[in-house]
Amino acid sequence: MAPNNLDKVIDRLEHKIEDHQHNNLKQQQNNDGIWVFGYGSLIWKPPIHYEQKQIGYIKNFVRRFWQHSEDHRGTPEKPGRVVTLIPYDEWKNIESVRGHDTVTWGVAFKIPSDDAEATRAYLDHREKNGYTVHTVDVYSLEDDKVPAVKNALVYIGTTDNEAYVGPAPYPAIAKQIFETYGPSGWNAEYLLNLAEALREISPGVRDDHVFELERLVKKLIDEDSQKKK
């Protein structure tokens, strides 16, 4: 067989395998429902219908306030900042990895099969500002080798999406969060709720990025309160 023809055969086989895997996953979701991993507002504002939840963490990602929000915590004229997940291999080229968190804590929610389609539609709309669907394995505190949940859906604003804004100095991010409001409310509320929720789901959890922004925003709130007295 000629090399070009062989490449075409291999390409067709790879596409057939991908289609088969996709169909198997879809069939499994139809039968068993779906798991969705939340690492931002889903932690404290979960899907409407879920039958089980698993507190846990994912590997090889970091949580960062590097995504603009024009539809929830900001506006097109003055966007807020919300969290996304940055793959470790990308992140290590952006920030120093020394001393930073190595896992990302959150909550996985199991959506029953009867509500899976409606929940996906709801989440697709809720996360429409630059987020796409991916899958991750979720690990529990009790076992860091075998996932507690495999192939949970997760919404990620990848670094090539239109709302990705990337890093900035901590004081600048904190100021933007403090000053921004959107249809879903004050951007600072989003940050403070997230920080508090992380402490609740896993006391002792380490998330330097979130907690440093929380400290800076609380300082801005205190300073603003003093000015108004």
mmCIF file of the C-alpha atoms, coordinates in Angstrom:
data_MODEL
# 
_entry.id   MODEL 
# 
loop_
_atom_site.group_PDB 
_atom_site.id 
_atom_site.type_symbol 
_atom_site.label_atom_id 
_atom_site.label_alt_id 
_atom_site.label_comp_id 
_atom_site.label_asym_id 
_atom_site.label_entity_id 
_atom_site.label_seq_id 
_atom_site.pdbx_PDB_ins_code 
_atom_site.Cartn_x 
_atom_site.Cartn_y 
_atom_site.Cartn_z 
_atom_site.occupancy 
_atom_site.B_iso_or_equiv 
_atom_site.pdbx_formal_charge 
_atom_site.auth_seq_id 
_atom_site.auth_comp_id 
_atom_site.auth_asym_id 
_atom_site.auth_atom_id 
_atom_site.pdbx_PDB_model_num 
ATOM 1   C CA . MET A 1 1   ? 0.000   0.000  0.000  1.00 0.00 ? 1   MET A CA 1 
ATOM 2   C CA . ALA A 1 2   ? 1.316   3.444  -0.932 1.00 0.00 ? 2   ALA A CA 1 
ATOM 3   C CA . PRO A 1 3   ? 2.322   5.715  1.976  1.00 0.00 ? 3   PRO A CA 1 
ATOM 4   C CA . ASN A 1 4   ? -0.347  8.309  1.111  1.00 0.00 ? 4   ASN A CA 1 
ATOM 5   C CA . ASN A 1 5   ? -3.083  5.670  1.056  1.00 0.00 ? 5   ASN A CA 1 
ATOM 6   C CA . LEU A 1 6   ? -1.840  4.224  4.347  1.00 0.00 ? 6   LEU A CA 1 
ATOM 7   C CA . ASP A 1 7   ? -2.035  7.677  5.963  1.00 0.00 ? 7   ASP A CA 1 
ATOM 8   C CA . LYS A 1 8   ? -5.629  8.030  4.764  1.00 0.00 ? 8   LYS A CA 1 
ATOM 9   C CA . VAL A 1 9   ? -6.578  4.640  6.223  1.00 0.00 ? 9   VAL A CA 1 
ATOM 10  C CA . ILE A 1 10  ? -4.980  5.498  9.566  1.00 0.00 ? 10  ILE A CA 1 
ATOM 11  C CA . ASP A 1 11  ? -6.756  8.860  9.596  1.00 0.00 ? 11  ASP A CA 1 
ATOM 12  C CA . ARG A 1 12  ? -10.130 7.196  8.946  1.00 0.00 ? 12  ARG A CA 1 
ATOM 13  C CA . LEU A 1 13  ? -9.500  4.646  11.698 1.00 0.00 ? 13  LEU A CA 1 
ATOM 14  C CA . GLU A 1 14  ? -8.589  7.383  14.168 1.00 0.00 ? 14  GLU A CA 1 
ATOM 15  C CA . HIS A 1 15  ? -11.797 9.269  13.370 1.00 0.00 ? 15  HIS A CA 1 
ATOM 16  C CA . LYS A 1 16  ? -13.834 6.071  13.783 1.00 0.00 ? 16  LYS A CA 1 
ATOM 17  C CA . ILE A 1 17  ? -12.244 5.458  17.182 1.00 0.00 ? 17  ILE A CA 1 
ATOM 18  C CA . GLU A 1 18  ? -12.972 9.055  18.272 1.00 0.00 ? 18  GLU A CA 1 
ATOM 19  C CA . ASP A 1 19  ? -16.595 8.761  17.113 1.00 0.00 ? 19  ASP A CA 1 
ATOM 20  C CA . HIS A 1 20  ? -16.955 5.439  18.925 1.00 0.00 ? 20  HIS A CA 1 
ATOM 21  C CA . GLN A 1 21  ? -15.564 6.893  22.157 1.00 0.00 ? 21  GLN A CA 1 
ATOM 22  C CA . HIS A 1 22  ? -17.832 9.944  21.856 1.00 0.00 ? 22  HIS A CA 1 
ATOM 23  C CA . ASN A 1 23  ? -20.903 7.767  21.262 1.00 0.00 ? 23  ASN A CA 1 
ATOM 24  C CA . ASN A 1 24  ? -20.011 5.517  24.192 1.00 0.00 ? 24  ASN A CA 1 
ATOM 25  C CA . LEU A 1 25  ? -19.633 8.532  26.490 1.00 0.00 ? 25  LEU A CA 1 
ATOM 26  C CA . LYS A 1 26  ? -22.910 9.999  25.272 1.00 0.00 ? 26  LYS A CA 1 
ATOM 27  C CA . GLN A 1 27  ? -24.707 6.670  25.790 1.00 0.00 ? 27  GLN A CA 1 
ATOM 28  C CA . GLN A 1 28  ? -23.243 6.349  29.272 1.00 0.00 ? 28  GLN A CA 1 
ATOM 29  C CA . GLN A 1 29  ? -24.395 9.879  30.122 1.00 0.00 ? 29  GLN A CA 1 
ATOM 30  C CA . ASN A 1 30  ? -27.889 9.088  28.856 1.00 0.00 ? 30  ASN A CA 1 
ATOM 31  C CA . ASN A 1 31  ? -28.056 6.001  31.066 1.00 0.00 ? 31  ASN A CA 1 
ATOM 32  C CA . ASP A 1 32  ? -26.266 7.196  34.185 1.00 0.00 ? 32  ASP A CA 1 
ATOM 33  C CA . GLY A 1 33  ? -26.565 10.961 34.107 1.00 0.00 ? 33  GLY A CA 1 
ATOM 34  C CA . ILE A 1 34  ? -23.538 13.262 34.053 1.00 0.00 ? 34  ILE A CA 1 
ATOM 35  C CA . TRP A 1 35  ? -20.990 14.604 36.498 1.00 0.00 ? 35  TRP A CA 1 
ATOM 36  C CA . VAL A 1 36  ? -20.076 18.296 36.374 1.00 0.00 ? 36  VAL A CA 1 
ATOM 37  C CA . PHE A 1 37  ? -17.031 19.706 38.177 1.00 0.00 ? 37  PHE A CA 1 
ATOM 38  C CA . GLY A 1 38  ? -17.370 23.205 39.592 1.00 0.00 ? 38  GLY A CA 1 
ATOM 39  C CA . TYR A 1 39  ? -14.337 25.273 40.566 1.00 0.00 ? 39  TYR A CA 1 
ATOM 40  C CA . GLY A 1 40  ? -15.910 28.758 40.619 1.00 0.00 ? 40  GLY A CA 1 
ATOM 41  C CA . SER A 1 41  ? -19.454 29.928 41.257 1.00 0.00 ? 41  SER A CA 1 
ATOM 42  C CA . LEU A 1 42  ? -20.810 26.394 40.816 1.00 0.00 ? 42  LEU A CA 1 
ATOM 43  C CA . ILE A 1 43  ? -19.309 25.543 44.219 1.00 0.00 ? 43  ILE A CA 1 
ATOM 44  C CA . TRP A 1 44  ? -21.737 27.830 46.083 1.00 0.00 ? 44  TRP A CA 1 
ATOM 45  C CA . LYS A 1 45  ? -24.372 28.141 43.376 1.00 0.00 ? 45  LYS A CA 1 
ATOM 46  C CA . PRO A 1 46  ? -24.719 24.565 42.108 1.00 0.00 ? 46  PRO A CA 1 
ATOM 47  C CA . PRO A 1 47  ? -26.899 23.212 39.288 1.00 0.00 ? 47  PRO A CA 1 
ATOM 48  C CA . ILE A 1 48  ? -30.602 23.218 40.114 1.00 0.00 ? 48  ILE A CA 1 
ATOM 49  C CA . HIS A 1 49  ? -30.992 19.446 39.964 1.00 0.00 ? 49  HIS A CA 1 
ATOM 50  C CA . TYR A 1 50  ? -28.298 17.159 41.297 1.00 0.00 ? 50  TYR A CA 1 
ATOM 51  C CA . GLU A 1 51  ? -28.521 13.879 43.190 1.00 0.00 ? 51  GLU A CA 1 
ATOM 52  C CA . GLN A 1 52  ? -25.007 13.555 44.573 1.00 0.00 ? 52  GLN A CA 1 
ATOM 53  C CA . LYS A 1 53  ? -21.908 15.636 45.093 1.00 0.00 ? 53  LYS A CA 1 
ATOM 54  C CA . GLN A 1 54  ? -18.254 14.829 45.578 1.00 0.00 ? 54  GLN A CA 1 
ATOM 55  C CA . ILE A 1 55  ? -15.816 17.286 47.105 1.00 0.00 ? 55  ILE A CA 1 
ATOM 56  C CA . GLY A 1 56  ? -12.446 16.812 45.506 1.00 0.00 ? 56  GLY A CA 1 
ATOM 57  C CA . TYR A 1 57  ? -9.660  18.177 43.381 1.00 0.00 ? 57  TYR A CA 1 
ATOM 58  C CA . ILE A 1 58  ? -8.283  17.940 39.880 1.00 0.00 ? 58  ILE A CA 1 
ATOM 59  C CA . LYS A 1 59  ? -4.665  17.685 38.829 1.00 0.00 ? 59  LYS A CA 1 
ATOM 60  C CA . ASN A 1 60  ? -2.585  19.531 36.232 1.00 0.00 ? 60  ASN A CA 1 
ATOM 61  C CA . PHE A 1 61  ? -4.555  22.788 36.338 1.00 0.00 ? 61  PHE A CA 1 
ATOM 62  C CA . VAL A 1 62  ? -4.444  26.036 38.319 1.00 0.00 ? 62  VAL A CA 1 
ATOM 63  C CA . ARG A 1 63  ? -7.393  28.352 39.038 1.00 0.00 ? 63  ARG A CA 1 
ATOM 64  C CA . ARG A 1 64  ? -6.850  31.961 37.999 1.00 0.00 ? 64  ARG A CA 1 
ATOM 65  C CA . PHE A 1 65  ? -8.908  35.175 37.725 1.00 0.00 ? 65  PHE A CA 1 
ATOM 66  C CA . TRP A 1 66  ? -7.788  35.557 34.140 1.00 0.00 ? 66  TRP A CA 1 
ATOM 67  C CA . GLN A 1 67  ? -11.159 35.478 32.364 1.00 0.00 ? 67  GLN A CA 1 
ATOM 68  C CA . HIS A 1 68  ? -13.217 38.584 31.617 1.00 0.00 ? 68  HIS A CA 1 
ATOM 69  C CA . SER A 1 69  ? -16.909 38.553 32.504 1.00 0.00 ? 69  SER A CA 1 
ATOM 70  C CA . GLU A 1 70  ? -19.154 40.805 30.460 1.00 0.00 ? 70  GLU A CA 1 
ATOM 71  C CA . ASP A 1 71  ? -22.441 39.005 31.126 1.00 0.00 ? 71  ASP A CA 1 
ATOM 72  C CA . HIS A 1 72  ? -22.454 38.164 34.852 1.00 0.00 ? 72  HIS A CA 1 
ATOM 73  C CA . ARG A 1 73  ? -19.962 40.121 36.957 1.00 0.00 ? 73  ARG A CA 1 
ATOM 74  C CA . GLY A 1 74  ? -19.288 42.964 34.577 1.00 0.00 ? 74  GLY A CA 1 
ATOM 75  C CA . THR A 1 75  ? -20.430 44.597 31.363 1.00 0.00 ? 75  THR A CA 1 
ATOM 76  C CA . PRO A 1 76  ? -18.911 44.944 27.872 1.00 0.00 ? 76  PRO A CA 1 
ATOM 77  C CA . GLU A 1 77  ? -17.953 48.524 28.786 1.00 0.00 ? 77  GLU A CA 1 
ATOM 78  C CA . LYS A 1 78  ? -16.430 47.517 32.127 1.00 0.00 ? 78  LYS A CA 1 
ATOM 79  C CA . PRO A 1 79  ? -15.780 43.764 32.324 1.00 0.00 ? 79  PRO A CA 1 
ATOM 80  C CA . GLY A 1 80  ? -15.217 41.966 35.574 1.00 0.00 ? 80  GLY A CA 1 
ATOM 81  C CA . ARG A 1 81  ? -12.852 39.082 36.224 1.00 0.00 ? 81  ARG A CA 1 
ATOM 82  C CA . VAL A 1 82  ? -13.831 35.491 37.001 1.00 0.00 ? 82  VAL A CA 1 
ATOM 83  C CA . VAL A 1 83  ? -11.904 32.253 37.297 1.00 0.00 ? 83  VAL A CA 1 
ATOM 84  C CA . THR A 1 84  ? -10.848 29.827 34.636 1.00 0.00 ? 84  THR A CA 1 
ATOM 85  C CA . LEU A 1 85  ? -8.509  26.834 34.641 1.00 0.00 ? 85  LEU A CA 1 
ATOM 86  C CA . ILE A 1 86  ? -5.037  27.103 33.141 1.00 0.00 ? 86  ILE A CA 1 
ATOM 87  C CA . PRO A 1 87  ? -3.305  23.834 32.187 1.00 0.00 ? 87  PRO A CA 1 
ATOM 88  C CA . TYR A 1 88  ? -0.121  23.401 34.186 1.00 0.00 ? 88  TYR A CA 1 
ATOM 89  C CA . ASP A 1 89  ? 2.028   23.092 31.051 1.00 0.00 ? 89  ASP A CA 1 
ATOM 90  C CA . GLU A 1 90  ? 0.820   26.521 29.899 1.00 0.00 ? 90  GLU A CA 1 
ATOM 91  C CA . TRP A 1 91  ? 0.841   28.139 33.317 1.00 0.00 ? 91  TRP A CA 1 
ATOM 92  C CA . LYS A 1 92  ? 4.468   27.223 34.098 1.00 0.00 ? 92  LYS A CA 1 
ATOM 93  C CA . ASN A 1 93  ? 5.513   29.450 31.191 1.00 0.00 ? 93  ASN A CA 1 
ATOM 94  C CA . ILE A 1 94  ? 3.505   32.401 32.543 1.00 0.00 ? 94  ILE A CA 1 
ATOM 95  C CA . GLU A 1 95  ? 4.200   32.438 36.286 1.00 0.00 ? 95  GLU A CA 1 
ATOM 96  C CA . SER A 1 96  ? 6.808   30.998 38.608 1.00 0.00 ? 96  SER A CA 1 
ATOM 97  C CA . VAL A 1 97  ? 5.615   27.604 39.837 1.00 0.00 ? 97  VAL A CA 1 
ATOM 98  C CA . ARG A 1 98  ? 7.652   27.801 43.018 1.00 0.00 ? 98  ARG A CA 1 
ATOM 99  C CA . GLY A 1 99  ? 5.524   27.602 46.142 1.00 0.00 ? 99  GLY A CA 1 
ATOM 100 C CA . HIS A 1 100 ? 2.205   27.653 44.270 1.00 0.00 ? 100 HIS A CA 1 
ATOM 101 C CA . ASP A 1 101 ? -0.739  25.307 44.679 1.00 0.00 ? 101 ASP A CA 1 
ATOM 102 C CA . THR A 1 102 ? -0.437  22.003 42.828 1.00 0.00 ? 102 THR A CA 1 
ATOM 103 C CA . VAL A 1 103 ? -4.090  20.910 42.690 1.00 0.00 ? 103 VAL A CA 1 
ATOM 104 C CA . THR A 1 104 ? -7.416  22.683 42.207 1.00 0.00 ? 104 THR A CA 1 
ATOM 105 C CA . TRP A 1 105 ? -10.200 21.992 44.697 1.00 0.00 ? 105 TRP A CA 1 
ATOM 106 C CA . GLY A 1 106 ? -13.885 22.107 43.833 1.00 0.00 ? 106 GLY A CA 1 
ATOM 107 C CA . VAL A 1 107 ? -17.088 20.086 43.847 1.00 0.00 ? 107 VAL A CA 1 
ATOM 108 C CA . ALA A 1 108 ? -18.377 17.534 41.357 1.00 0.00 ? 108 ALA A CA 1 
ATOM 109 C CA . PHE A 1 109 ? -22.165 17.291 41.033 1.00 0.00 ? 109 PHE A CA 1 
ATOM 110 C CA . LYS A 1 110 ? -23.969 14.270 39.626 1.00 0.00 ? 110 LYS A CA 1 
ATOM 111 C CA . ILE A 1 111 ? -26.913 15.245 37.449 1.00 0.00 ? 111 ILE A CA 1 
ATOM 112 C CA . PRO A 1 112 ? -29.583 12.531 37.018 1.00 0.00 ? 112 PRO A CA 1 
ATOM 113 C CA . SER A 1 113 ? -30.165 11.313 33.478 1.00 0.00 ? 113 SER A CA 1 
ATOM 114 C CA . ASP A 1 114 ? -33.655 12.851 33.322 1.00 0.00 ? 114 ASP A CA 1 
ATOM 115 C CA . ASP A 1 115 ? -32.172 16.300 33.973 1.00 0.00 ? 115 ASP A CA 1 
ATOM 116 C CA . ALA A 1 116 ? -28.891 15.932 32.092 1.00 0.00 ? 116 ALA A CA 1 
ATOM 117 C CA . GLU A 1 117 ? -29.993 17.572 28.845 1.00 0.00 ? 117 GLU A CA 1 
ATOM 118 C CA . ALA A 1 118 ? -31.699 20.518 30.543 1.00 0.00 ? 118 ALA A CA 1 
ATOM 119 C CA . THR A 1 119 ? -28.748 21.034 32.886 1.00 0.00 ? 119 THR A CA 1 
ATOM 120 C CA . ARG A 1 120 ? -26.289 21.020 29.997 1.00 0.00 ? 120 ARG A CA 1 
ATOM 121 C CA . ALA A 1 121 ? -28.389 23.650 28.214 1.00 0.00 ? 121 ALA A CA 1 
ATOM 122 C CA . TYR A 1 122 ? -28.546 25.736 31.410 1.00 0.00 ? 122 TYR A CA 1 
ATOM 123 C CA . LEU A 1 123 ? -24.792 25.511 31.968 1.00 0.00 ? 123 LEU A CA 1 
ATOM 124 C CA . ASP A 1 124 ? -24.000 26.178 28.309 1.00 0.00 ? 124 ASP A CA 1 
ATOM 125 C CA . HIS A 1 125 ? -25.932 29.439 28.616 1.00 0.00 ? 125 HIS A CA 1 
ATOM 126 C CA . ARG A 1 126 ? -24.512 30.306 32.032 1.00 0.00 ? 126 ARG A CA 1 
ATOM 127 C CA . GLU A 1 127 ? -20.938 29.773 30.837 1.00 0.00 ? 127 GLU A CA 1 
ATOM 128 C CA . LYS A 1 128 ? -21.354 31.190 27.338 1.00 0.00 ? 128 LYS A CA 1 
ATOM 129 C CA . ASN A 1 129 ? -18.843 34.023 27.747 1.00 0.00 ? 129 ASN A CA 1 
ATOM 130 C CA . GLY A 1 130 ? -15.841 32.162 26.356 1.00 0.00 ? 130 GLY A CA 1 
ATOM 131 C CA . TYR A 1 131 ? -16.106 28.795 28.114 1.00 0.00 ? 131 TYR A CA 1 
ATOM 132 C CA . THR A 1 132 ? -16.007 25.399 26.405 1.00 0.00 ? 132 THR A CA 1 
ATOM 133 C CA . VAL A 1 133 ? -16.675 21.903 27.746 1.00 0.00 ? 133 VAL A CA 1 
ATOM 134 C CA . HIS A 1 134 ? -13.867 19.506 28.647 1.00 0.00 ? 134 HIS A CA 1 
ATOM 135 C CA . THR A 1 135 ? -13.526 16.426 30.869 1.00 0.00 ? 135 THR A CA 1 
ATOM 136 C CA . VAL A 1 136 ? -11.430 15.906 34.000 1.00 0.00 ? 136 VAL A CA 1 
ATOM 137 C CA . ASP A 1 137 ? -10.909 13.233 36.640 1.00 0.00 ? 137 ASP A CA 1 
ATOM 138 C CA . VAL A 1 138 ? -11.767 14.282 40.197 1.00 0.00 ? 138 VAL A CA 1 
ATOM 139 C CA . TYR A 1 139 ? -9.798  12.923 43.166 1.00 0.00 ? 139 TYR A CA 1 
ATOM 140 C CA . SER A 1 140 ? -10.824 12.764 46.800 1.00 0.00 ? 140 SER A CA 1 
ATOM 141 C CA . LEU A 1 141 ? -8.815  13.530 49.914 1.00 0.00 ? 141 LEU A CA 1 
ATOM 142 C CA . GLU A 1 142 ? -8.800  9.812  50.709 1.00 0.00 ? 142 GLU A CA 1 
ATOM 143 C CA . ASP A 1 143 ? -7.221  8.606  47.454 1.00 0.00 ? 143 ASP A CA 1 
ATOM 144 C CA . ASP A 1 144 ? -4.875  10.550 45.178 1.00 0.00 ? 144 ASP A CA 1 
ATOM 145 C CA . LYS A 1 145 ? -4.335  7.652  42.773 1.00 0.00 ? 145 LYS A CA 1 
ATOM 146 C CA . VAL A 1 146 ? -7.811  6.399  41.806 1.00 0.00 ? 146 VAL A CA 1 
ATOM 147 C CA . PRO A 1 147 ? -10.323 9.087  40.726 1.00 0.00 ? 147 PRO A CA 1 
ATOM 148 C CA . ALA A 1 148 ? -13.499 9.413  42.755 1.00 0.00 ? 148 ALA A CA 1 
ATOM 149 C CA . VAL A 1 149 ? -15.179 10.630 39.553 1.00 0.00 ? 149 VAL A CA 1 
ATOM 150 C CA . LYS A 1 150 ? -13.936 9.949  36.047 1.00 0.00 ? 150 LYS A CA 1 
ATOM 151 C CA . ASN A 1 151 ? -14.637 12.148 33.021 1.00 0.00 ? 151 ASN A CA 1 
ATOM 152 C CA . ALA A 1 152 ? -16.562 14.883 34.819 1.00 0.00 ? 152 ALA A CA 1 
ATOM 153 C CA . LEU A 1 153 ? -17.593 17.716 32.538 1.00 0.00 ? 153 LEU A CA 1 
ATOM 154 C CA . VAL A 1 154 ? -15.911 21.032 33.265 1.00 0.00 ? 154 VAL A CA 1 
ATOM 155 C CA . TYR A 1 155 ? -16.265 24.456 31.668 1.00 0.00 ? 155 TYR A CA 1 
ATOM 156 C CA . ILE A 1 156 ? -12.933 26.127 30.895 1.00 0.00 ? 156 ILE A CA 1 
ATOM 157 C CA . GLY A 1 157 ? -12.117 29.460 29.341 1.00 0.00 ? 157 GLY A CA 1 
ATOM 158 C CA . THR A 1 158 ? -9.032  28.397 27.405 1.00 0.00 ? 158 THR A CA 1 
ATOM 159 C CA . THR A 1 159 ? -6.200  30.836 26.796 1.00 0.00 ? 159 THR A CA 1 
ATOM 160 C CA . ASP A 1 160 ? -7.266  31.295 23.176 1.00 0.00 ? 160 ASP A CA 1 
ATOM 161 C CA . ASN A 1 161 ? -10.906 32.259 23.871 1.00 0.00 ? 161 ASN A CA 1 
ATOM 162 C CA . GLU A 1 162 ? -12.075 35.806 23.188 1.00 0.00 ? 162 GLU A CA 1 
ATOM 163 C CA . ALA A 1 163 ? -12.699 36.643 26.865 1.00 0.00 ? 163 ALA A CA 1 
ATOM 164 C CA . TYR A 1 164 ? -9.329  35.455 28.146 1.00 0.00 ? 164 TYR A CA 1 
ATOM 165 C CA . VAL A 1 165 ? -7.470  38.457 29.548 1.00 0.00 ? 165 VAL A CA 1 
ATOM 166 C CA . GLY A 1 166 ? -4.533  36.785 31.263 1.00 0.00 ? 166 GLY A CA 1 
ATOM 167 C CA . PRO A 1 167 ? -2.416  37.797 34.222 1.00 0.00 ? 167 PRO A CA 1 
ATOM 168 C CA . ALA A 1 168 ? -1.916  41.247 35.733 1.00 0.00 ? 168 ALA A CA 1 
ATOM 169 C CA . PRO A 1 169 ? -0.402  42.528 38.998 1.00 0.00 ? 169 PRO A CA 1 
ATOM 170 C CA . TYR A 1 170 ? -2.469  41.456 41.998 1.00 0.00 ? 170 TYR A CA 1 
ATOM 171 C CA . PRO A 1 171 ? -3.381  45.034 43.033 1.00 0.00 ? 171 PRO A CA 1 
ATOM 172 C CA . ALA A 1 172 ? -4.682  45.753 39.517 1.00 0.00 ? 172 ALA A CA 1 
ATOM 173 C CA . ILE A 1 173 ? -6.844  42.619 39.457 1.00 0.00 ? 173 ILE A CA 1 
ATOM 174 C CA . ALA A 1 174 ? -8.157  43.370 42.955 1.00 0.00 ? 174 ALA A CA 1 
ATOM 175 C CA . LYS A 1 175 ? -9.044  46.941 41.950 1.00 0.00 ? 175 LYS A CA 1 
ATOM 176 C CA . GLN A 1 176 ? -10.892 45.720 38.859 1.00 0.00 ? 176 GLN A CA 1 
ATOM 177 C CA . ILE A 1 177 ? -12.842 43.175 40.904 1.00 0.00 ? 177 ILE A CA 1 
ATOM 178 C CA . PHE A 1 178 ? -13.672 45.745 43.578 1.00 0.00 ? 178 PHE A CA 1 
ATOM 179 C CA . GLU A 1 179 ? -14.949 48.313 41.081 1.00 0.00 ? 179 GLU A CA 1 
ATOM 180 C CA . THR A 1 180 ? -16.974 46.069 38.774 1.00 0.00 ? 180 THR A CA 1 
ATOM 181 C CA . TYR A 1 181 ? -20.668 45.170 38.753 1.00 0.00 ? 181 TYR A CA 1 
ATOM 182 C CA . GLY A 1 182 ? -22.749 43.106 36.330 1.00 0.00 ? 182 GLY A CA 1 
ATOM 183 C CA . PRO A 1 183 ? -26.193 41.525 35.935 1.00 0.00 ? 183 PRO A CA 1 
ATOM 184 C CA . SER A 1 184 ? -25.289 38.856 38.524 1.00 0.00 ? 184 SER A CA 1 
ATOM 185 C CA . GLY A 1 185 ? -24.006 41.388 41.018 1.00 0.00 ? 185 GLY A CA 1 
ATOM 186 C CA . TRP A 1 186 ? -20.810 42.803 42.440 1.00 0.00 ? 186 TRP A CA 1 
ATOM 187 C CA . ASN A 1 187 ? -17.627 41.195 41.185 1.00 0.00 ? 187 ASN A CA 1 
ATOM 188 C CA . ALA A 1 188 ? -16.140 41.337 44.690 1.00 0.00 ? 188 ALA A CA 1 
ATOM 189 C CA . GLU A 1 189 ? -19.032 39.222 45.962 1.00 0.00 ? 189 GLU A CA 1 
ATOM 190 C CA . TYR A 1 190 ? -18.039 36.501 43.498 1.00 0.00 ? 190 TYR A CA 1 
ATOM 191 C CA . LEU A 1 191 ? -14.460 36.487 44.783 1.00 0.00 ? 191 LEU A CA 1 
ATOM 192 C CA . LEU A 1 192 ? -15.405 36.569 48.481 1.00 0.00 ? 192 LEU A CA 1 
ATOM 193 C CA . ASN A 1 193 ? -17.990 33.799 48.033 1.00 0.00 ? 193 ASN A CA 1 
ATOM 194 C CA . LEU A 1 194 ? -15.428 31.643 46.260 1.00 0.00 ? 194 LEU A CA 1 
ATOM 195 C CA . ALA A 1 195 ? -12.780 32.111 48.938 1.00 0.00 ? 195 ALA A CA 1 
ATOM 196 C CA . GLU A 1 196 ? -15.260 31.289 51.705 1.00 0.00 ? 196 GLU A CA 1 
ATOM 197 C CA . ALA A 1 197 ? -16.622 28.275 49.829 1.00 0.00 ? 197 ALA A CA 1 
ATOM 198 C CA . LEU A 1 198 ? -13.112 26.869 49.361 1.00 0.00 ? 198 LEU A CA 1 
ATOM 199 C CA . ARG A 1 199 ? -12.479 27.053 53.101 1.00 0.00 ? 199 ARG A CA 1 
ATOM 200 C CA . GLU A 1 200 ? -15.783 25.312 53.776 1.00 0.00 ? 200 GLU A CA 1 
ATOM 201 C CA . ILE A 1 201 ? -15.288 22.389 51.392 1.00 0.00 ? 201 ILE A CA 1 
ATOM 202 C CA . SER A 1 202 ? -11.721 21.740 52.471 1.00 0.00 ? 202 SER A CA 1 
ATOM 203 C CA . PRO A 1 203 ? -10.359 23.401 55.595 1.00 0.00 ? 203 PRO A CA 1 
ATOM 204 C CA . GLY A 1 204 ? -6.673  23.969 55.073 1.00 0.00 ? 204 GLY A CA 1 
ATOM 205 C CA . VAL A 1 205 ? -7.013  24.143 51.292 1.00 0.00 ? 205 VAL A CA 1 
ATOM 206 C CA . ARG A 1 206 ? -4.240  26.126 49.645 1.00 0.00 ? 206 ARG A CA 1 
ATOM 207 C CA . ASP A 1 207 ? -5.111  28.554 46.877 1.00 0.00 ? 207 ASP A CA 1 
ATOM 208 C CA . ASP A 1 208 ? -2.656  31.418 47.103 1.00 0.00 ? 208 ASP A CA 1 
ATOM 209 C CA . HIS A 1 209 ? -4.063  33.248 44.087 1.00 0.00 ? 209 HIS A CA 1 
ATOM 210 C CA . VAL A 1 210 ? -7.650  33.395 45.359 1.00 0.00 ? 210 VAL A CA 1 
ATOM 211 C CA . PHE A 1 211 ? -6.744  34.153 48.962 1.00 0.00 ? 211 PHE A CA 1 
ATOM 212 C CA . GLU A 1 212 ? -4.295  36.941 48.071 1.00 0.00 ? 212 GLU A CA 1 
ATOM 213 C CA . LEU A 1 213 ? -6.966  38.613 45.936 1.00 0.00 ? 213 LEU A CA 1 
ATOM 214 C CA . GLU A 1 214 ? -9.444  38.172 48.778 1.00 0.00 ? 214 GLU A CA 1 
ATOM 215 C CA . ARG A 1 215 ? -7.031  39.933 51.156 1.00 0.00 ? 215 ARG A CA 1 
ATOM 216 C CA . LEU A 1 216 ? -6.497  42.836 48.773 1.00 0.00 ? 216 LEU A CA 1 
ATOM 217 C CA . VAL A 1 217 ? -10.188 43.287 47.974 1.00 0.00 ? 217 VAL A CA 1 
ATOM 218 C CA . LYS A 1 218 ? -11.131 43.204 51.661 1.00 0.00 ? 218 LYS A CA 1 
ATOM 219 C CA . LYS A 1 219 ? -8.529  45.923 52.223 1.00 0.00 ? 219 LYS A CA 1 
ATOM 220 C CA . LEU A 1 220 ? -10.131 48.037 49.476 1.00 0.00 ? 220 LEU A CA 1 
ATOM 221 C CA . ILE A 1 221 ? -13.568 47.478 51.033 1.00 0.00 ? 221 ILE A CA 1 
ATOM 222 C CA . ASP A 1 222 ? -12.280 48.582 54.452 1.00 0.00 ? 222 ASP A CA 1 
ATOM 223 C CA . GLU A 1 223 ? -10.599 51.663 52.981 1.00 0.00 ? 223 GLU A CA 1 
ATOM 224 C CA . ASP A 1 224 ? -13.765 52.605 51.106 1.00 0.00 ? 224 ASP A CA 1 
ATOM 225 C CA . SER A 1 225 ? -15.829 52.134 54.251 1.00 0.00 ? 225 SER A CA 1 
ATOM 226 C CA . GLN A 1 226 ? -13.497 54.447 56.195 1.00 0.00 ? 226 GLN A CA 1 
ATOM 227 C CA . LYS A 1 227 ? -13.840 57.154 53.534 1.00 0.00 ? 227 LYS A CA 1 
ATOM 228 C CA . LYS A 1 228 ? -17.635 57.091 53.869 1.00 0.00 ? 228 LYS A CA 1 
ATOM 229 C CA . LYS A 1 229 ? -17.613 57.626 57.625 1.00 0.00 ? 229 LYS A CA 1 
# 
